[in-house]
Amino acid sequence: MSISVLLADDHQLVRKGFRALLEELDFVEVVGEAANGKEAIQLLRNGLKPQVVLLDYEMPVMNGLEAAAEIRRDYLGVKVIILTMLQSRELIEQAIANGVSGFLFKNTSLDDLSAAIQKVASGDSFFSTEVALTLAKPVHNPDAPLLALLSDRELEILKLVAQGFSSSEIGQQLFISPRTVDTHRNNILQKLDVHGIPGLVQFAVRNKLI
């Protein structure tokens, strides 16, 4: 039995190219095309029932991730594979969070495309070797040298300050005086080279401390 596929990409030539590749696979039937995520969703609303949707990420009106989230919410049986030229760890992580079953870069081989469609249609997930390598790359945090300057106590106080606790409340929690808390906070401000509580909050949020 063939696997029905809906293909969405805003570039017609790219769409036609992928369709030609898909038609080389005897187990695939391309049942529709869309120029953006909104068109793909509309086709589903109109009754089209593909097993797999291949979504380009960068599309106008509604991008691939937005469409994937809506498909996951409203069409539980439909599996989504994201196709993109962007080799971005953040994008891959967002796609996984949005419930996609597969992720491929557009320079993927026909073998990987074939394997991805078969895997996700059967309920599994598929992420190409290139995608896995992108995820495996260490994340560079420009704030890491600044974080290393903070003592354990300063880090503890930074988290509490960023959560909105006053010096008195922090002192009660840590069994130190409010004046000692203020001293630590001033030291933190100097080490991180930020200005005031808003700067500390932004730093804490950026580094997922709260």
N, CA and C atoms as a LAMMPS dump frame, in Angstrom:
ITEM: TIMESTEP
0
ITEM: NUMBER OF ATOMS
630
ITEM: BOX BOUNDS ff ff ff
-5.0000000000000000e+02 5.0000000000000000e+02
-5.0000000000000000e+02 5.0000000000000000e+02
-5.0000000000000000e+02 5.0000000000000000e+02
ITEM: ATOMS id mol type element x y z
1 1 1 N 0.844 -1.196 0
2 1 2 C 0 0 0
3 1 3 C 0.88 1.246 0
4 2 1 N 0.519 2.223 -0.818
5 2 2 C 1.332 3.432 -0.926
6 2 3 C 1.099 4.361 0.258
7 3 1 N 2.084 5.223 0.508
8 3 2 C 2.005 6.221 1.573
9 3 3 C 1.642 7.555 0.931
10 4 1 N 0.55 8.157 1.384
11 4 2 C 0.101 9.423 0.803
12 4 3 C 0.855 10.588 1.432
13 5 1 N 1.318 11.504 0.577
14 5 2 C 2.17 12.611 1.027
15 5 3 C 1.644 13.938 0.493
16 6 1 N 1.602 14.932 1.377
17 6 2 C 1.314 16.32 0.998
18 6 3 C 2.619 17.095 1.079
19 7 1 N 2.931 17.862 0.046
20 7 2 C 4.199 18.583 -0.05
21 7 3 C 3.946 20.082 -0.002
22 8 1 N 4.617 20.782 0.93
23 8 2 C 4.435 22.232 1.06
24 8 3 C 5.776 22.95 0.987
25 9 1 N 5.909 23.83 -0.001
26 9 2 C 7.111 24.657 -0.169
27 9 3 C 6.707 25.875 -0.988
28 10 1 N 7.209 27.049 -0.608
29 10 2 C 6.773 28.262 -1.3
30 10 3 C 7.447 28.457 -2.651
31 11 1 N 8.525 27.729 -2.92
32 11 2 C 9.19 27.839 -4.218
33 11 3 C 8.701 26.718 -5.137
34 12 1 N 8.049 27.112 -6.214
35 12 2 C 7.439 26.116 -7.09
36 12 3 C 8.465 25.155 -7.681
37 13 1 N 9.631 25.675 -8.078
38 13 2 C 10.646 24.806 -8.673
39 13 3 C 11.151 23.78 -7.665
40 14 1 N 11.335 24.218 -6.421
41 14 2 C 11.771 23.286 -5.369
42 14 3 C 10.695 22.233 -5.134
43 15 1 N 9.453 22.7 -5.095
44 15 2 C 8.325 21.786 -4.875
45 15 3 C 8.256 20.74 -5.984
46 16 1 N 8.416 21.196 -7.212
47 16 2 C 8.363 20.266 -8.342
48 16 3 C 9.542 19.293 -8.301
49 17 1 N 10.702 19.814 -7.852
50 17 2 C 11.873 18.948 -7.759
51 17 3 C 11.682 17.84 -6.739
52 18 1 N 11.14 18.2 -5.578
53 18 2 C 10.889 17.182 -4.556
54 18 3 C 9.786 16.225 -4.998
55 19 1 N 8.808 16.756 -5.718
56 19 2 C 7.747 15.869 -6.206
57 19 3 C 8.323 14.831 -7.168
58 20 1 N 9.233 15.284 -8.03
59 20 2 C 9.86 14.358 -8.975
60 20 3 C 10.641 13.276 -8.234
61 21 1 N 11.345 13.681 -7.155
62 21 2 C 12.073 12.698 -6.354
63 21 3 C 11.115 11.702 -5.705
64 22 1 N 10.036 12.233 -5.15
65 22 2 C 9.071 11.371 -4.462
66 22 3 C 8.421 10.384 -5.426
67 23 1 N 8.203 10.829 -6.654
68 23 2 C 7.55 9.954 -7.624
69 23 3 C 8.465 8.833 -8.107
70 24 1 N 9.766 8.936 -7.762
71 24 2 C 10.68 7.825 -8.039
72 24 3 C 10.498 6.693 -7.029
73 25 1 N 9.832 7.001 -5.92
74 25 2 C 9.604 5.997 -4.876
75 25 3 C 8.263 5.327 -5.131
76 26 1 N 8.293 4.033 -5.412
77 26 2 C 7.057 3.363 -5.82
78 26 3 C 6.042 3.204 -4.695
79 27 1 N 6.455 3.478 -3.455
80 27 2 C 5.523 3.332 -2.335
81 27 3 C 4.91 4.673 -1.916
82 28 1 N 5.24 5.756 -2.645
83 28 2 C 4.758 7.095 -2.292
84 28 3 C 3.752 7.586 -3.327
85 29 1 N 2.669 8.191 -2.829
86 29 2 C 1.706 8.864 -3.695
87 29 3 C 1.572 10.31 -3.223
88 30 1 N 1.976 11.262 -4.073
89 30 2 C 1.834 12.678 -3.732
90 30 3 C 0.388 13.077 -3.995
91 31 1 N -0.328 13.42 -2.926
92 31 2 C -1.77 13.685 -3.051
93 31 3 C -2.097 15.173 -3.06
94 32 1 N -1.07 16.023 -2.851
95 32 2 C -1.346 17.454 -2.873
96 32 3 C -0.093 18.279 -2.717
97 33 1 N -0.201 19.559 -3.127
98 33 2 C 0.889 20.512 -2.976
99 33 3 C 0.34 21.805 -2.383
100 34 1 N 1.188 22.499 -1.625
101 34 2 C 0.8 23.784 -1.044
102 34 3 C 1.995 24.723 -1.089
103 35 1 N 1.704 26.037 -1.166
104 35 2 C 2.768 27.035 -1.257
105 35 3 C 3.149 27.616 0.096
106 36 1 N 2.402 27.272 1.135
107 36 2 C 2.739 27.721 2.488
108 36 3 C 1.974 26.872 3.495
109 37 1 N 2.267 27.093 4.77
110 37 2 C 1.636 26.291 5.808
111 37 3 C 0.129 26.46 5.864
112 38 1 N -0.332 27.678 5.623
113 38 2 C -1.774 27.935 5.678
114 38 3 C -2.509 27.154 4.599
115 39 1 N -1.927 27.112 3.398
116 39 2 C -2.549 26.344 2.312
117 39 3 C -2.578 24.858 2.65
118 40 1 N -1.509 24.375 3.274
119 40 2 C -1.464 22.961 3.663
120 40 3 C -2.572 22.646 4.67
121 41 1 N -2.738 23.52 5.66
122 41 2 C -3.795 23.332 6.66
123 41 3 C -5.167 23.369 5.994
124 42 1 N -5.341 24.285 5.041
125 42 2 C -6.633 24.401 4.364
126 42 3 C -6.967 23.133 3.582
127 43 1 N -5.952 22.532 2.97
128 43 2 C -6.185 21.276 2.251
129 43 3 C -6.659 20.183 3.211
130 44 1 N -6.08 20.158 4.404
131 44 2 C -6.514 19.18 5.405
132 44 3 C -7.952 19.464 5.84
133 45 1 N -8.263 20.732 6.026
134 45 2 C -9.628 21.104 6.42
135 45 3 C -10.641 20.748 5.339
136 46 1 N -10.176 20.786 4.093
137 46 2 C -11.069 20.462 2.974
138 46 3 C -11.238 18.958 2.776
139 47 1 N -10.58 18.174 3.618
140 47 2 C -10.792 16.733 3.563
141 47 3 C -9.639 15.904 3.048
142 48 1 N -8.546 16.549 2.622
143 48 2 C -7.383 15.784 2.184
144 48 3 C -6.808 15.031 3.383
145 49 1 N -6.454 13.773 3.187
146 49 2 C -5.997 12.949 4.307
147 49 3 C -4.65 12.287 4.004
148 50 1 N -3.59 13.087 3.945
149 50 2 C -2.265 12.492 3.734
150 50 3 C -1.784 11.809 5.012
151 51 1 N -0.967 10.806 4.85
152 51 2 C -0.356 10.182 6.026
153 51 3 C 0.84 10.994 6.51
154 52 1 N 1.515 11.635 5.551
155 52 2 C 2.725 12.4 5.862
156 52 3 C 2.652 13.758 5.172
157 53 1 N 3.047 14.81 5.908
158 53 2 C 3.162 16.148 5.317
159 53 3 C 4.627 16.561 5.352
160 54 1 N 5.172 16.882 4.183
161 54 2 C 6.533 17.411 4.087
162 54 3 C 6.436 18.927 4.054
163 55 1 N 6.961 19.59 5.09
164 55 2 C 6.832 21.038 5.223
165 55 3 C 8.186 21.726 5.137
166 56 1 N 8.305 22.663 4.206
167 56 2 C 9.455 23.559 4.234
168 56 3 C 9.332 24.431 5.478
169 57 1 N 10.467 24.8 6.076
170 57 2 C 10.388 25.669 7.256
171 57 3 C 10.091 27.109 6.869
172 58 1 N 10.89 27.663 5.941
173 58 2 C 10.778 29.081 5.596
174 58 3 C 9.725 29.291 4.514
175 59 1 N 8.503 29.581 4.952
176 59 2 C 7.417 29.875 4.02
177 59 3 C 6.676 31.119 4.496
178 60 1 N 6.147 31.918 3.565
179 60 2 C 5.367 33.091 3.972
180 60 3 C 4.007 32.674 4.532
181 61 1 N 3.324 33.627 5.135
182 61 2 C 1.976 33.463 5.687
183 61 3 C 1.99 32.58 6.935
184 62 1 N 2.422 31.332 6.784
185 62 2 C 2.558 30.416 7.925
186 62 3 C 3.741 29.5 7.657
187 63 1 N 4.758 29.554 8.536
188 63 2 C 5.948 28.736 8.288
189 63 3 C 5.722 27.282 8.702
190 64 1 N 6.733 26.471 8.466
191 64 2 C 6.595 25.039 8.71
192 64 3 C 6.355 24.672 10.162
193 65 1 N 7.019 25.368 11.087
194 65 2 C 6.837 25.055 12.506
195 65 3 C 5.438 25.412 12.978
196 66 1 N 4.932 26.553 12.518
197 66 2 C 3.576 26.961 12.895
198 66 3 C 2.554 25.956 12.363
199 67 1 N 2.754 25.543 11.12
200 67 2 C 1.845 24.558 10.532
201 67 3 C 1.954 23.218 11.254
202 68 1 N 3.178 22.828 11.606
203 68 2 C 3.382 21.552 12.307
204 68 3 C 2.644 21.528 13.636
205 69 1 N 2.705 22.646 14.366
206 69 2 C 2.026 22.719 15.662
207 69 3 C 0.518 22.57 15.496
208 70 1 N -0.031 23.2 14.448
209 70 2 C -1.475 23.118 14.22
210 70 3 C -1.882 21.72 13.766
211 71 1 N -1.067 21.116 12.925
212 71 2 C -1.364 19.752 12.467
213 71 3 C -1.325 18.783 13.642
214 72 1 N -0.329 18.942 14.503
215 72 2 C -0.225 18.059 15.67
216 72 3 C -1.465 18.198 16.557
217 73 1 N -1.97 19.428 16.682
218 73 2 C -3.119 19.676 17.553
219 73 3 C -4.43 19.156 16.965
220 74 1 N -4.62 19.366 15.657
221 74 2 C -5.929 19.103 15.058
222 74 3 C -6.01 17.836 14.212
223 75 1 N -4.856 17.295 13.803
224 75 2 C -4.859 16.125 12.913
225 75 3 C -3.856 15.105 13.447
226 76 1 N -4.265 14.396 14.486
227 76 2 C -3.343 13.55 15.241
228 76 3 C -2.724 12.429 14.408
229 77 1 N -3.437 11.946 13.414
230 77 2 C -2.916 10.829 12.633
231 77 3 C -1.934 11.229 11.551
232 78 1 N -1.789 12.532 11.318
233 78 2 C -0.916 13.007 10.243
234 78 3 C 0.487 13.262 10.792
235 79 1 N 1.491 12.706 10.134
236 79 2 C 2.877 12.867 10.564
237 79 3 C 3.546 13.985 9.76
238 80 1 N 4.447 14.711 10.416
239 80 2 C 5.092 15.865 9.783
240 80 3 C 6.601 15.678 9.714
241 81 1 N 7.151 15.984 8.539
242 81 2 C 8.602 16.049 8.349
243 81 3 C 8.944 17.471 7.924
244 82 1 N 9.895 18.086 8.611
245 82 2 C 10.351 19.428 8.25
246 82 3 C 11.547 19.322 7.307
247 83 1 N 11.511 20.136 6.249
248 83 2 C 12.624 20.239 5.303
249 83 3 C 13.161 21.669 5.349
250 84 1 N 14.466 21.835 5.429
251 84 2 C 15.017 23.184 5.472
252 84 3 C 16.469 23.198 5.017
253 85 1 N 16.922 24.389 4.621
254 85 2 C 18.336 24.592 4.316
255 85 3 C 19.103 25.033 5.561
256 86 1 N 18.377 25.448 6.603
257 86 2 C 18.999 26.024 7.794
258 86 3 C 19.506 24.934 8.733
259 87 1 N 20.8 24.889 8.936
260 87 2 C 21.374 23.905 9.854
261 87 3 C 21.487 24.541 11.24
262 88 1 N 20.344 24.646 11.891
263 88 2 C 20.234 25.351 13.164
264 88 3 C 19.786 24.406 14.267
265 89 1 N 20.582 24.308 15.31
266 89 2 C 20.226 23.471 16.46
267 89 3 C 18.918 23.956 17.087
268 90 1 N 18.794 25.281 17.223
269 90 2 C 17.594 25.85 17.845
270 90 3 C 16.345 25.492 17.046
271 91 1 N 16.439 25.567 15.73
272 91 2 C 15.296 25.239 14.879
273 91 3 C 14.907 23.77 15.032
274 92 1 N 15.897 22.891 15.069
275 92 2 C 15.618 21.459 15.234
276 92 3 C 14.918 21.21 16.565
277 93 1 N 15.412 21.849 17.622
278 93 2 C 14.807 21.667 18.943
279 93 3 C 13.376 22.201 18.969
280 94 1 N 13.144 23.329 18.294
281 94 2 C 11.787 23.874 18.217
282 94 3 C 10.87 22.925 17.453
283 95 1 N 11.398 22.342 16.389
284 95 2 C 10.602 21.41 15.591
285 95 3 C 10.203 20.192 16.419
286 96 1 N 11.144 19.663 17.182
287 96 2 C 10.848 18.514 18.04
288 96 3 C 9.787 18.89 19.071
289 97 1 N 9.924 20.098 19.643
290 97 2 C 8.946 20.565 20.632
291 97 3 C 7.56 20.725 20.013
292 98 1 N 7.517 21.025 18.716
293 98 2 C 6.237 21.198 18.023
294 98 3 C 5.662 19.88 17.517
295 99 1 N 6.337 18.79 17.843
296 99 2 C 5.778 17.478 17.556
297 99 3 C 6.064 16.902 16.192
298 100 1 N 7.091 17.406 15.487
299 100 2 C 7.392 16.825 14.178
300 100 3 C 7.96 15.421 14.365
301 101 1 N 7.733 14.584 13.375
302 101 2 C 8.218 13.205 13.443
303 101 3 C 9.551 13.027 12.731
304 102 1 N 9.877 13.978 11.843
305 102 2 C 11.125 13.872 11.105
306 102 3 C 11.677 15.238 10.756
307 103 1 N 12.977 15.283 10.516
308 103 2 C 13.637 16.549 10.179
309 103 3 C 14.763 16.233 9.21
310 104 1 N 14.75 16.922 8.062
311 104 2 C 15.76 16.696 7.027
312 104 3 C 16.26 18.031 6.495
313 105 1 N 17.538 18.085 6.151
314 105 2 C 18.048 19.225 5.41
315 105 3 C 17.745 18.995 3.929
316 106 1 N 17.616 20.083 3.179
317 106 2 C 17.176 19.953 1.789
318 106 3 C 18.213 19.305 0.872
319 107 1 N 19.446 19.194 1.343
320 107 2 C 20.454 18.497 0.537
321 107 3 C 20.476 17.005 0.85
322 108 1 N 19.41 16.525 1.464
323 108 2 C 19.338 15.118 1.863
324 108 3 C 19.36 14.187 0.657
325 109 1 N 19.773 12.971 0.886
326 109 2 C 19.793 11.971 -0.182
327 109 3 C 18.393 11.381 -0.366
328 110 1 N 18.17 10.79 -1.517
329 110 2 C 16.89 10.126 -1.773
330 110 3 C 16.688 8.972 -0.797
331 111 1 N 17.776 8.312 -0.425
332 111 2 C 17.679 7.207 0.539
333 111 3 C 17.148 7.7 1.884
334 112 1 N 17.668 8.854 2.352
335 112 2 C 17.198 9.403 3.623
336 112 3 C 15.749 9.863 3.521
337 113 1 N 15.405 10.482 2.402
338 113 2 C 14.024 10.929 2.207
339 113 3 C 13.077 9.734 2.217
340 114 1 N 13.483 8.678 1.541
341 114 2 C 12.689 7.454 1.499
342 114 3 C 12.532 6.849 2.89
343 115 1 N 13.658 6.76 3.611
344 115 2 C 13.625 6.178 4.953
345 115 3 C 12.771 7.016 5.897
346 116 1 N 12.875 8.345 5.769
347 116 2 C 12.116 9.237 6.644
348 116 3 C 10.615 9.034 6.46
349 117 1 N 10.172 8.983 5.222
350 117 2 C 8.74 8.823 4.948
351 117 3 C 8.233 7.486 5.481
352 118 1 N 8.992 6.43 5.246
353 118 2 C 8.564 5.113 5.721
354 118 3 C 8.545 5.049 7.249
355 119 1 N 9.568 5.623 7.875
356 119 2 C 9.664 5.583 9.339
357 119 3 C 8.508 6.331 9.994
358 120 1 N 8.296 7.575 9.567
359 120 2 C 7.271 8.378 10.247
360 120 3 C 5.869 7.846 9.951
361 121 1 N 5.661 7.307 8.752
362 121 2 C 4.347 6.748 8.419
363 121 3 C 4.016 5.549 9.298
364 122 1 N 5.061 4.851 9.748
365 122 2 C 4.846 3.674 10.601
366 122 3 C 4.787 4.034 12.084
367 123 1 N 4.91 5.341 12.38
368 123 2 C 4.802 5.777 13.768
369 123 3 C 6.117 6.046 14.461
370 124 1 N 7.225 5.851 13.745
371 124 2 C 8.539 6.131 14.32
372 124 3 C 8.96 7.559 13.964
373 125 1 N 10.129 7.947 14.413
374 125 2 C 10.681 9.249 14.049
375 125 3 C 11.936 9.044 13.211
376 126 1 N 12.316 10.09 12.475
377 126 2 C 13.524 9.995 11.656
378 126 3 C 14.228 11.343 11.621
379 127 1 N 15.493 11.329 12.038
380 127 2 C 16.338 12.514 11.96
381 127 3 C 17.639 12.087 11.295
382 128 1 N 17.954 12.733 10.191
383 128 2 C 19.11 12.313 9.405
384 128 3 C 20.402 12.433 10.202
385 129 1 N 21.448 11.799 9.702
386 129 2 C 22.754 11.858 10.364
387 129 3 C 23.224 13.298 10.508
388 130 1 N 23.003 14.108 9.466
389 130 2 C 23.419 15.513 9.513
390 130 3 C 22.675 16.272 10.606
391 131 1 N 21.392 15.961 10.775
392 131 2 C 20.596 16.599 11.827
393 131 3 C 21.113 16.177 13.199
394 132 1 N 21.396 14.89 13.349
395 132 2 C 21.911 14.381 14.624
396 132 3 C 23.25 15.031 14.972
397 133 1 N 24.103 15.226 13.97
398 133 2 C 25.402 15.862 14.21
399 133 3 C 25.226 17.322 14.621
400 134 1 N 24.256 17.995 14.025
401 134 2 C 23.976 19.386 14.396
402 134 3 C 23.527 19.471 15.848
403 135 1 N 22.687 18.528 16.268
404 135 2 C 22.226 18.505 17.657
405 135 3 C 23.357 18.183 18.624
406 136 1 N 24.335 17.41 18.143
407 136 2 C 25.425 16.964 19.017
408 136 3 C 26.491 18.035 19.232
409 137 1 N 26.485 19.077 18.403
410 137 2 C 27.494 20.124 18.552
411 137 3 C 27.318 20.837 19.886
412 138 1 N 28.416 21.09 20.6
413 138 2 C 28.299 21.796 21.881
414 138 3 C 27.747 23.2 21.682
415 139 1 N 26.912 23.618 22.628
416 139 2 C 26.312 24.95 22.566
417 139 3 C 27.26 25.966 23.185
418 140 1 N 27.566 27.011 22.43
419 140 2 C 28.439 28.062 22.951
420 140 3 C 27.602 29.09 23.692
421 141 1 N 27.92 29.296 24.951
422 141 2 C 27.224 30.291 25.761
423 141 3 C 28.168 31.455 26.025
424 142 1 N 27.912 32.63 25.425
425 142 2 C 28.818 33.768 25.614
426 142 3 C 28.869 34.264 27.054
427 143 1 N 27.857 33.896 27.854
428 143 2 C 27.838 34.322 29.256
429 143 3 C 28.606 33.372 30.173
430 144 1 N 29.099 32.266 29.632
431 144 2 C 29.767 31.263 30.47
432 144 3 C 30.924 31.84 31.286
433 145 1 N 31.795 32.69 30.702
434 145 2 C 32.891 33.254 31.51
435 145 3 C 32.383 34.099 32.678
436 146 1 N 31.261 34.8 32.477
437 146 2 C 30.695 35.616 33.552
438 146 3 C 30.099 34.737 34.649
439 147 1 N 29.399 33.677 34.24
440 147 2 C 28.829 32.755 35.224
441 147 3 C 29.922 32.13 36.086
442 148 1 N 31.066 31.878 35.471
443 148 2 C 32.173 31.248 36.198
444 148 3 C 32.744 32.162 37.278
445 149 1 N 32.481 33.468 37.166
446 149 2 C 32.988 34.419 38.159
447 149 3 C 32.185 34.39 39.456
448 150 1 N 30.967 33.86 39.389
449 150 2 C 30.08 33.897 40.55
450 150 3 C 30.334 32.719 41.483
451 151 1 N 30.332 33.013 42.773
452 151 2 C 30.426 31.947 43.772
453 151 3 C 29.074 31.244 43.871
454 152 1 N 29.045 30.108 44.548
455 152 2 C 27.784 29.385 44.726
456 152 3 C 26.756 30.259 45.442
457 153 1 N 27.202 31.004 46.454
458 153 2 C 26.301 31.879 47.197
459 153 3 C 25.762 32.995 46.299
460 154 1 N 26.637 33.58 45.486
461 154 2 C 26.203 34.654 44.589
462 154 3 C 25.212 34.134 43.555
463 155 1 N 25.449 32.933 43.059
464 155 2 C 24.535 32.337 42.087
465 155 3 C 23.164 32.098 42.73
466 156 1 N 23.188 31.653 43.967
467 156 2 C 21.958 31.411 44.712
468 156 3 C 21.175 32.711 44.89
469 157 1 N 21.881 33.775 45.25
470 157 2 C 21.237 35.073 45.458
471 157 3 C 20.743 35.653 44.135
472 158 1 N 21.517 35.481 43.077
473 158 2 C 21.093 35.952 41.755
474 158 3 C 19.749 35.337 41.369
475 159 1 N 19.602 34.043 41.567
476 159 2 C 18.351 33.365 41.228
477 159 3 C 17.178 33.935 42.023
478 160 1 N 17.401 34.181 43.315
479 160 2 C 16.327 34.688 44.169
480 160 3 C 15.977 36.137 43.826
481 161 1 N 17.001 36.948 43.565
482 161 2 C 16.755 38.337 43.163
483 161 3 C 15.944 38.369 41.869
484 162 1 N 16.323 37.521 40.92
485 162 2 C 15.641 37.488 39.624
486 162 3 C 14.196 37.024 39.752
487 163 1 N 13.899 36.277 40.81
488 163 2 C 12.527 35.816 41.042
489 163 3 C 11.69 36.852 41.789
490 164 1 N 12.319 37.984 42.147
491 164 2 C 11.568 39.076 42.742
492 164 3 C 11.59 39.153 44.253
493 165 1 N 12.421 38.344 44.892
494 165 2 C 12.496 38.391 46.35
495 165 3 C 13.289 39.618 46.804
496 166 1 N 12.859 40.217 47.907
497 166 2 C 13.565 41.368 48.469
498 166 3 C 14.785 40.895 49.25
499 167 1 N 15.651 41.854 49.607
500 167 2 C 16.845 41.512 50.389
501 167 3 C 16.453 40.882 51.718
502 168 1 N 15.395 41.398 52.334
503 168 2 C 14.935 40.856 53.613
504 168 3 C 14.45 39.417 53.458
505 169 1 N 13.677 39.162 52.398
506 169 2 C 13.154 37.805 52.162
507 169 3 C 14.277 36.825 51.84
508 170 1 N 15.246 37.284 51.058
509 170 2 C 16.381 36.422 50.721
510 170 3 C 17.191 36.118 51.98
511 171 1 N 17.385 37.145 52.802
512 171 2 C 18.122 36.951 54.048
513 171 3 C 17.473 35.913 54.938
514 172 1 N 16.147 35.942 55.008
515 172 2 C 15.423 34.966 55.827
516 172 3 C 15.598 33.55 55.282
517 173 1 N 15.573 33.427 53.956
518 173 2 C 15.713 32.096 53.355
519 173 3 C 17.116 31.527 53.536
520 174 1 N 18.118 32.407 53.468
521 174 2 C 19.512 31.946 53.505
522 174 3 C 20.163 32.128 54.874
523 175 1 N 19.385 32.663 55.828
524 175 2 C 19.878 32.866 57.196
525 175 3 C 21.083 33.809 57.232
526 176 1 N 20.967 34.894 56.454
527 176 2 C 21.979 35.947 56.479
528 176 3 C 21.252 37.281 56.577
529 177 1 N 21.978 38.338 56.888
530 177 2 C 21.336 39.641 57.06
531 177 3 C 21.024 40.273 55.704
532 178 1 N 20.005 41.145 55.667
533 178 2 C 19.695 41.86 54.423
534 178 3 C 20.897 42.658 53.914
535 179 1 N 21.694 43.186 54.835
536 179 2 C 22.868 43.956 54.42
537 179 3 C 23.868 43.065 53.689
538 180 1 N 24.025 41.833 54.168
539 180 2 C 24.924 40.887 53.488
540 180 3 C 24.392 40.549 52.101
541 181 1 N 23.069 40.415 51.999
542 181 2 C 22.449 40.157 50.692
543 181 3 C 22.757 41.311 49.738
544 182 1 N 22.615 42.551 50.236
545 182 2 C 22.887 43.724 49.399
546 182 3 C 24.338 43.743 48.93
547 183 1 N 25.239 43.356 49.819
548 183 2 C 26.662 43.314 49.447
549 183 3 C 26.895 42.299 48.334
550 184 1 N 26.303 41.121 48.489
551 184 2 C 26.428 40.093 47.443
552 184 3 C 25.831 40.587 46.124
553 185 1 N 24.675 41.235 46.215
554 185 2 C 24.008 41.702 44.995
555 185 3 C 24.867 42.733 44.263
556 186 1 N 25.484 43.642 45.02
557 186 2 C 26.357 44.642 44.399
558 186 3 C 27.569 43.989 43.742
559 187 1 N 28.099 42.958 44.4
560 187 2 C 29.229 42.227 43.812
561 187 3 C 28.817 41.534 42.515
562 188 1 N 27.603 40.982 42.516
563 188 2 C 27.086 40.303 41.318
564 188 3 C 26.94 41.301 40.168
565 189 1 N 26.388 42.473 40.48
566 189 2 C 26.216 43.51 39.455
567 189 3 C 27.554 43.887 38.828
568 190 1 N 28.583 44.014 39.67
569 190 2 C 29.909 44.381 39.167
570 190 3 C 30.506 43.264 38.315
571 191 1 N 30.391 42.03 38.789
572 191 2 C 30.981 40.901 38.059
573 191 3 C 30.308 40.681 36.703
574 192 1 N 28.984 40.861 36.669
575 192 2 C 28.247 40.622 35.425
576 192 3 C 28.198 41.856 34.533
577 193 1 N 28.625 42.994 35.095
578 193 2 C 28.621 44.26 34.356
579 193 3 C 27.222 44.586 33.831
580 194 1 N 26.235 44.458 34.724
581 194 2 C 24.862 44.832 34.379
582 194 3 C 24.403 45.922 35.34
583 195 1 N 23.308 46.57 34.987
584 195 2 C 22.843 47.714 35.763
585 195 3 C 21.473 47.431 36.363
586 196 1 N 21.423 47.312 37.672
587 196 2 C 20.158 47.194 38.375
588 196 3 C 19.505 45.829 38.276
589 197 1 N 18.383 45.725 38.967
590 197 2 C 17.637 44.466 39.022
591 197 3 C 17.173 44 37.636
592 198 1 N 16.671 44.906 36.767
593 198 2 C 16.248 44.442 35.432
594 198 3 C 17.365 43.724 34.675
595 199 1 N 18.594 44.228 34.815
596 199 2 C 19.722 43.579 34.151
597 199 3 C 19.981 42.191 34.697
598 200 1 N 19.827 42.033 36.014
599 200 2 C 20.011 40.715 36.627
600 200 3 C 18.924 39.744 36.171
601 201 1 N 17.695 40.244 36.079
602 201 2 C 16.586 39.391 35.63
603 201 3 C 16.827 38.924 34.198
604 202 1 N 17.224 39.849 33.324
605 202 2 C 17.491 39.488 31.929
606 202 3 C 18.606 38.452 31.833
607 203 1 N 19.657 38.641 32.625
608 203 2 C 20.777 37.696 32.616
609 203 3 C 20.31 36.317 33.078
610 204 1 N 19.518 36.284 34.146
611 204 2 C 19.038 35.01 34.688
612 204 3 C 18.135 34.287 33.699
613 205 1 N 17.247 35.035 33.047
614 205 2 C 16.341 34.429 32.066
615 205 3 C 17.129 33.908 30.869
616 206 1 N 18.074 34.717 30.389
617 206 2 C 18.874 34.331 29.22
618 206 3 C 19.658 33.051 29.469
619 207 1 N 20.065 32.848 30.712
620 207 2 C 20.861 31.669 31.048
621 207 3 C 20.049 30.579 31.74
622 208 1 N 18.717 30.723 31.672
623 208 2 C 17.792 29.705 32.183
624 208 3 C 18.046 29.381 33.652
625 209 1 N 18.313 30.424 34.431
626 209 2 C 18.514 30.244 35.868
627 209 3 C 17.184 30.273 36.61
628 210 1 N 16.165 30.808 35.955
629 210 2 C 14.82 30.827 36.549
630 210 3 C 13.818 30.35 35.513
